[in-house]
Amino acid sequence: MEATALPTTLSTDMDMEAEVTRAILELDALRAAPAEVNVGVTDGHVTLTGIVPSRMIAAEVERVSRGVPGVSGVSNHLLDDGSLTLRVAYALADDPRTRIIPPGYRVMCVFGHVTLVGRFADEPERQAAVEVAQDVTGVRSAKVVSTH
């Protein structure tokens, strides 16, 4: 009788994904803050995607992922609210529709949801700001809260 060994990479990757996910869920930093971390494993290489509140938490998630036995590498594609806020601000400053808006508004991001708070001249200006913000990768939603 001839025996054929089936590849075990899939089950090993699935086991490793479960182990990495467990290690991430045990992080104290994630218990107090909302986060969405997706874990994928292919041939022992971990890919992290999602959104976390800060760069520090993103680094901690990567660190514990690397610490799981059998992990051969980690690709960290996590977004954090601080970096996303900067990306939206740069996009607004760079886009021809919004770079003419005078300073005096703030960009706030919480878990990927962007709020632009400040004075906007009219509805087309507000709409342009929302459209530019929503076009930034990682932004889940955008809205304007006008102050007068």
C-alpha angles and dihedrals in degrees: 000000000000121000124205121201114222118216112265097196093103095053091040090051090047091050091047091049090053091048093048091047091050091050091050093048090054092060110116090212091064095049093068100039134052114252139160114208120175118195125203126177127195120175090339095310113123122214117196121199134165137067133296132178099250146011089246092060091046089054091047091051089052092047095053091044091055089050095063110105113255097023107137097187145339130229107199111203095158117140122213128204094241094054091043090052090054093047091053092047091051091047091051091048092048102043114092091222094057109024089082091062106109119242117267105091128097131221114218126181128190118177091336096311111121125208121187109204123190147055119329121179099225147339095278089055091049091047093050091051091051092048093050092048093048091052091062110102111251097026109127097187140347134205140168125233108193122210123197 
